[in-house]
Amino acid sequence: MKTQDIKTFSDQLHKNMKEQLEVIAGESPEIITKANKSLFKIKSCLGELKGFVHRYQFSGKQEEIEFFKEIKPVFASQYYYYEKLVSIKIREPLGSHDELLEFYNIELRHVQNFVNENPEFYRYCLSNATHLDDKYFVREHNAIIDPDVDGLFSTGYDSKLAMLLANQMVKEHLLACIKKTSNDFSEGSQSTLTWTGPKTALIELIYALQSTETFNNGKADLKLIATSFESIFNVSLGNYYRVFQEIRIRKSGKTNFLDQLKDKFLQRMDESDQN
């Protein structure tokens, strides 16, 4: 019987994990309870993934790179994210409005410090570069010096990438906390439009608009566009970089929402022509 390839196994495992995390998210609004249950589930999935990798023979260097660059960090980043949420919530001050804001801003600086400590690697991952993949995402060249880290299940840099992805999610969480605490926008000045479609669809649209240099004569960066859309449509997009990576590798197609927009628009024009 043919051995299941690692991408097929990982895709199914990730689908199951997402479904379980969605169930957990709907069970309790309390962050620590929700995060602890999520951590338990993610740890279990990482254990399954680790066991599969120990038994698996990669077909070549490219498959190994894809796993440690695009697959494992998605799982591990979720674990780091919920672990950080628990830490933040436990240490959250019970004092005044100003003390809360100071705490959130300090945590934001910690997130930024990790980026500042890894600027070259951060730029490399953010730009979707590939020329150093052999260095970063092949176990033969791993940067592991910790004897407690499994060298068969890590290159060292996959964990660093996972932490960068997790920090982006933590940043979005902290910014949402600051916004709520500060009450920046009065009820009257808030947009009345709310994005009710899938967040993946909006992220697909944002990346497409930025690619066509639609805003500020092409000078608007992705973060500015995404933040503006979040404000206009009253939605938090979370880690849109990670979602973009998922869009790139999904089997159902890379431009599902854009294709749907085009089809619906053409249908509307055809119906108008008939009236």
Phi and psi in degrees as a GROMACS rama.xvg file:
@    title "Ramachandran Plot"
@    xaxis  label "Phi"
@    yaxis  label "Psi"
@TYPE xy
-67.8751  133.36  LYS-2
-70.036  135.718  THR-3
-64.8717  133.718  GLN-4
-74.7599  159.804  ASP-5
-68.8656  -30.9702  ILE-6
-68.8994  -42.2085  LYS-7
-62.2546  -45.1137  THR-8
-61.4207  -45.5895  PHE-9
-65.9395  -41.0773  SER-10
-60.3846  -44.2699  ASP-11
-67.1432  -41.4049  GLN-12
-64.166  -41.2671  LEU-13
-66.6818  -39.8528  HIS-14
-60.2464  -45.923  LYS-15
-63.2313  -40.2362  ASN-16
-64.2508  -44.7478  MET-17
-60.7164  -41.9106  LYS-18
-62.6685  -42.4189  GLU-19
-66.8328  -39.0689  GLN-20
-66.7106  -34.93  LEU-21
-66.3384  -38.4778  GLU-22
-63.5642  -45.9472  VAL-23
-60.8386  -41.7568  ILE-24
-62.004  -31.3992  ALA-25
-85.4185  -9.62732  GLY-26
-80.5351  -38.3244  GLU-27
-147.531  136.331  SER-28
-81.3683  -8.25271  PRO-29
-77.9111  121.709  GLU-30
-61.5487  -47.0861  ILE-31
-63.8953  -44.9836  ILE-32
-59.8972  -47.7153  THR-33
-63.1691  -44.2302  LYS-34
-67.086  -41.1804  ALA-35
-64.5533  -40.8367  ASN-36
-65.9136  -38.9025  LYS-37
-64.9788  -41.9832  SER-38
-60.2303  -41.1081  LEU-39
-62.3324  -43.4902  PHE-40
-68.0116  -44.3041  LYS-41
-65.112  -40.7019  ILE-42
-60.5747  -39.5982  LYS-43
-63.4766  -42.5002  SER-44
-66.548  -40.3938  CYS-45
-63.5003  -34.8913  LEU-46
-64.2413  -42.1481  GLY-47
-63.6625  -42.6999  GLU-48
-63.9736  -41.58  LEU-49
-62.8654  -44.4146  LYS-50
-61.5078  -39.0431  GLY-51
-65.5358  -43.7744  PHE-52
-62.9279  -37.8746  VAL-53
-63.0832  -30.1794  HIS-54
-93.6395  -11.5386  ARG-55
-96.7284  142.783  TYR-56
-108.164  111.905  GLN-57
-60.7018  141.936  PHE-58
-69.7101  -20.3209  SER-59
176.949  -179.389  GLY-60
-62.4752  -37.1249  LYS-61
-65.1638  -39.2261  GLN-62
-67.2241  -38.0524  GLU-63
-64.8337  -43.3658  GLU-64
-60.9731  -45.578  ILE-65
-59.4781  -39.2318  GLU-66
-65.9676  -50.088  PHE-67
-79.6903  -14.2583  PHE-68
-99.4897  -37.4849  LYS-69
-117.86  -18.5861  GLU-70
-105.398  -61.6421  ILE-71
-59.9554  -41.7828  LYS-72
-59.771  -27.3363  PRO-73
-65.5334  -41.1925  VAL-74
-68.7214  -52.2349  PHE-75
-64.0817  -35.0283  ALA-76
-62.8514  -35.3881  SER-77
-63.9631  -40.2622  GLN-78
-64.0111  -48.7762  TYR-79
-60.575  -36.8217  TYR-80
-63.7756  -52.1445  TYR-81
-68.2052  -31.9584  TYR-82
-62.386  -41.7063  GLU-83
-69.3801  -37.1081  LYS-84
-59.1807  -43.1638  LEU-85
-61.6984  -45.4961  VAL-86
-60.7017  -43.8798  SER-87
-63.9161  -45.4389  ILE-88
-66.6525  -39.4612  LYS-89
-64.594  -36.8827  ILE-90
-92.8207  -0.427292  ARG-91
-60.5211  125.627  GLU-92
-68.2497  150.05  PRO-93
-98.7497  10.9693  LEU-94
-84.5376  -140.11  GLY-95
-79.1338  170.859  SER-96
-52.8646  -46.7829  HIS-97
-66.4938  -36.0442  ASP-98
-65.8324  -38.7734  GLU-99
-62.921  -47.3746  LEU-100
-61.3746  -41.1537  LEU-101
-62.8406  -42.1098  GLU-102
-62.0238  -47.2141  PHE-103
-62.5331  -39.5375  TYR-104
-69.4589  -34.3782  ASN-105
-63.901  -43.1927  ILE-106
-63.8045  -36.4916  GLU-107
-62.161  -39.3511  LEU-108
-65.8178  -34.9567  ARG-109
-63.2561  -40.7205  HIS-110
-61.6588  -45.6602  VAL-111
-66.4045  -33.3885  GLN-112
-60.7847  -37.2151  ASN-113
-64.8955  -39.131  PHE-114
-64.9575  -43.8148  VAL-115
-62.8549  -29.3091  ASN-116
-79.5935  -16.0459  GLU-117
-132.25  51.9275  ASN-118
-65.0284  -41.4791  PRO-119
-67.4606  -44.5694  GLU-120
-65.5871  -39.479  PHE-121
-60.9697  -47.0904  TYR-122
-63.5485  -38.7593  ARG-123
-60.6293  -48.5539  TYR-124
-69.189  -39.489  CYS-125
-68.0655  -28.9474  LEU-126
-89.6888  1.39119  SER-127
59.3864  31.1055  ASN-128
-70.2607  159.799  ALA-129
-131.609  -8.60109  THR-130
-69.4202  -16.3834  HIS-131
-112.51  15.9289  LEU-132
-58.6871  -37.6647  ASP-133
-60.4122  -35.4682  ASP-134
-74.8172  -42.055  LYS-135
-88.3773  -33.9205  TYR-136
-126.12  27.0231  PHE-137
-122.282  129.575  VAL-138
-64.0568  -26.8357  ARG-139
-57.6574  -29.58  GLU-140
-111.71  28.0367  HIS-141
-65.3917  155.016  ASN-142
-104.733  26.1122  ALA-143
-82.5294  127.374  ILE-144
-120.663  -8.7588  ILE-145
-80.8701  118.498  ASP-146
-66.3842  -16.1883  PRO-147
-85.3982  -7.79575  ASP-148
-91.4012  132.371  VAL-149
-75.1121  108.894  ASP-150
-67.546  -17.9675  GLY-151
-79.6035  -17.6489  LEU-152
-117.164  14.3142  PHE-153
-159.996  147.057  SER-154
-103.176  -3.81829  THR-155
93.3809  -49.2103  GLY-156
-78.0996  -24.756  TYR-157
-64.0563  -36.0729  ASP-158
-69.3076  -36.7777  SER-159
-65.8006  -40.2611  LYS-160
-64.4982  -42.0958  LEU-161
-60.1889  -38.5046  ALA-162
-67.8084  -38.1725  MET-163
-62.5642  -43.4292  LEU-164
-64.7581  -41.9602  LEU-165
-63.5377  -41.4179  ALA-166
-62.8972  -33.3234  ASN-167
-64.5463  -40.6698  GLN-168
-67.6973  -40.0415  MET-169
-62.2466  -40.9626  VAL-170
-59.1433  -45.418  LYS-171
-62.5753  -38.4635  GLU-172
-64.1129  -44.6788  HIS-173
-66.4171  -39.9222  LEU-174
-63.473  -37.4684  LEU-175
-65.9531  -38.7627  ALA-176
-64.8371  -42.1072  CYS-177
-64.2465  -43.6061  ILE-178
-62.0784  -44.0892  LYS-179
-65.805  -43.3328  LYS-180
-68.3382  -41.1332  THR-181
-75.596  -21.746  SER-182
53.313  49.1572  ASN-183
-56.8729  -39.9002  ASP-184
-108.024  124.676  PHE-185
-68.8497  156.952  SER-186
-58.5343  -34.7833  GLU-187
-73.43  -26.0411  GLY-188
-92.6111  -6.9672  SER-189
-72.2308  147.245  GLN-190
-64.6525  142.876  SER-191
-92.3365  1.03224  THR-192
-90.7902  132.46  LEU-193
-125.804  127.236  THR-194
-72.5664  117.72  TRP-195
-112.075  -1.13629  THR-196
-83.4927  179.675  GLY-197
-62.1635  139.216  PRO-198
-62.6649  -31.2992  LYS-199
-59.4397  -37.579  THR-200
-65.1899  -42.8891  ALA-201
-66.3315  -39.6247  LEU-202
-63.8574  -40.132  ILE-203
-59.126  -43.7054  GLU-204
-66.0915  -42.6694  LEU-205
-61.4908  -46.0355  ILE-206
-63.086  -37.9316  TYR-207
-66.5494  -42.3046  ALA-208
-65.7249  -39.8296  LEU-209
-67.8814  -35.4839  GLN-210
-66.0616  -30.2092  SER-211
-91.2981  7.60158  THR-212
54.0307  47.3662  GLU-213
-75.41  -30.1378  THR-214
-109.21  141.219  PHE-215
51.5909  41.4029  ASN-216
56.3205  34.7795  ASN-217
83.6391  3.29521  GLY-218
-94.2386  -8.72011  LYS-219
-75.1997  125.668  ALA-220
-82.6193  170.273  ASP-221
-61.6021  -40.1652  LEU-222
-61.8185  -43.217  LYS-223
-63.2308  -44.213  LEU-224
-64.5822  -46.8321  ILE-225
-62.4684  -43.4574  ALA-226
-62.9307  -39.8342  THR-227
-64.7231  -42.6104  SER-228
-65.1936  -38.324  PHE-229
-60.5463  -41.7632  GLU-230
-69.0192  -44.6186  SER-231
-65.9648  -41.1027  ILE-232
-104.141  11.7064  PHE-233
50.8221  52.3045  ASN-234
-140.262  147.549  VAL-235
-106.907  119.454  SER-236
-85.6515  -12.0464  LEU-237
65.601  -140.041  GLY-238
-86.5739  83.7902  ASN-239
-69.8573  -22.4278  TYR-240
-65.1879  -43.5322  TYR-241
-64.484  -41.6239  ARG-242
-62.9175  -38.6638  VAL-243
-60.9853  -38.9425  PHE-244
-62.4763  -38.7417  GLN-245
-67.3079  -38.4252  GLU-246
-62.3049  -40.2623  ILE-247
-60.6993  -32.4826  ARG-248
-109.588  1.75409  ILE-249
-70.1801  143.744  ARG-250
-78.2731  -23.4087  LYS-251
-76.4813  -5.51941  SER-252
124.176  149.259  GLY-253
-89.8463  -18.4749  LYS-254
-127.706  44.985  THR-255
-56.6691  -49.4711  ASN-256
-69.8683  -41.2963  PHE-257
-63.492  -38.6005  LEU-258
-64.2657  -40.375  ASP-259
-65.0714  -41.4263  GLN-260
-57.9333  -47.047  LEU-261
-62.3336  -45.5809  LYS-262
-62.2281  -44.2227  ASP-263
-67.2408  -37.8575  LYS-264
-66.7585  -43.807  PHE-265
-64.2821  -39.3235  LEU-266
-62.3343  -41.1309  GLN-267
-65.1302  -41.7467  ARG-268
-66.3133  -38.6743  MET-269
-64.0725  -40.1435  ASP-270
-67.1591  -37.0659  GLU-271
-66.693  -36.4986  SER-272
-65.04  -28.861  ASP-273
-82.8155  -15.2557  GLN-274
